[in-house]
Amino acid sequence: LNADRFKRILNPQEAYWWKMDQAMNDCYIFDKPFLKPHLTLDQFGELVQKDRKELRDFFELYLFTSFTDEMNRLRVQFAKQLIRQGCLQKSCLSTLYVESGFNCEADLEHLFYDFEGMSIKEFIDKIKI
């Protein structure tokens, strides 16, 4: 089997976005900037060494989302990870919003439902099965 014939040829713009996406993922994994509740696009730009326009284009044209929505999605994913790792006790759940980078518990609950289509309690019940 010749795997080379299945490789997709990226045009220069796609290759640029793909490379930027890889850099963003590295930043998400190692620096976890989404855990800062008041993170701005400019602060994030300093971290990844990109300007505001370039980042806005990346989020809107490549990821089809906004910076804020992407940070909130990552926060929800992190909250899910914490829950899966054993954050099931009431004391842990009461601080889950802080540990996952949200300003308040209501934001976590609302955005968790928006992204996952279920409440945190429903998610916990589902993983306990």
C-alpha positions in Angstrom: 0.0 0.0 0.0 1.4 3.3 -1.0 0.3 5.7 1.7 1.7 8.8 -0.1 -1.1 8.7 -2.5 -3.6 9.2 0.3 -1.9 12.3 1.7 -3.8 15.4 1.3 -2.0 18.3 -0.3 -2.5 21.4 1.7 -2.5 24.8 0.0 -0.3 27.4 1.7 -3.1 28.9 3.7 -4.4 25.5 5.0 -0.8 24.6 5.9 -0.4 27.8 7.8 -3.7 27.3 9.8 -2.7 23.7 10.4 0.7 24.7 11.8 -0.9 27.4 13.9 -3.5 24.9 15.2 -0.7 22.6 16.3 1.0 25.5 18.2 -2.3 26.3 19.9 -2.8 22.7 20.9 0.7 22.7 22.5 -0.2 25.9 24.3 -3.5 24.4 25.6 -1.8 21.2 26.8 1.3 22.7 28.5 0.2 26.2 29.6 -3.6 25.7 30.1 -4.3 29.4 29.5 -8.1 28.7 29.5 -7.9 28.2 33.3 -7.5 31.9 33.7 -11.1 33.2 34.0 -10.3 36.7 32.7 -8.0 35.8 29.8 -8.2 38.2 26.9 -7.4 37.7 23.3 -4.4 40.1 23.7 -3.0 38.1 26.6 -3.4 34.9 24.7 -1.7 36.5 21.8 1.3 37.4 23.9 1.5 33.8 25.1 1.4 32.3 21.5 3.2 35.3 19.9 0.4 36.1 17.5 -1.4 39.4 17.0 -5.1 40.0 17.7 -6.2 40.0 14.0 -4.3 36.8 13.2 -5.9 35.1 16.2 -9.4 36.4 15.4 -9.0 35.1 11.9 -7.7 31.7 13.1 -10.7 31.2 15.5 -13.3 32.5 13.1 -12.1 31.3 9.7 -10.3 28.1 10.7 -12.2 26.9 13.8 -15.5 28.5 13.0 -15.9 29.8 16.5 -14.9 32.8 18.6 -12.0 33.0 21.1 -14.4 33.2 24.0 -16.4 30.1 22.9 -13.2 28.2 22.3 -11.9 29.0 25.8 -15.2 28.0 27.3 -15.3 24.8 25.3 -11.8 23.9 26.7 -12.9 24.8 30.2 -15.9 22.5 29.9 -13.6 19.7 28.6 -11.3 20.3 31.6 -14.2 20.2 34.0 -15.3 16.8 32.5 -11.7 15.5 32.9 -11.7 16.5 36.6 -15.0 14.8 37.1 -13.8 11.6 35.4 -10.6 11.7 37.6 -12.8 11.5 40.7 -14.1 15.0 41.4 -17.5 13.6 42.5 -17.7 14.6 46.1 -19.8 17.7 46.9 -16.8 19.5 48.3 -14.9 19.1 45.0 -17.9 19.9 42.9 -18.5 23.1 44.7 -15.0 24.4 43.6 -15.1 22.8 40.1 -15.9 26.1 38.4 -12.8 27.7 39.9 -10.6 24.8 39.0 -11.8 24.7 35.4 -11.4 28.5 34.9 -14.9 29.9 35.2 -15.9 33.1 37.0 -18.8 31.5 38.8 -20.7 28.2 39.2 -23.6 29.4 37.1 -21.3 30.0 34.1 -20.0 26.5 34.4 -23.5 25.0 34.7 -24.9 27.0 31.8 -21.9 26.4 29.4 -21.6 22.7 30.4 -25.2 22.3 29.3 -24.7 24.3 26.1 -21.6 22.3 25.0 -22.6 18.8 26.3 -26.4 18.9 26.1 -26.7 17.7 29.7 -26.3 19.0 33.2 -23.2 18.3 35.3 -25.4 16.0 37.5 -26.6 14.1 34.4 -23.0 13.8 33.2 -21.9 12.3 36.6 -24.9 9.9 36.6 -23.9 8.8 33.1 -20.3 8.1 33.9 -21.2 6.2 37.1 -23.1 3.6 35.1 
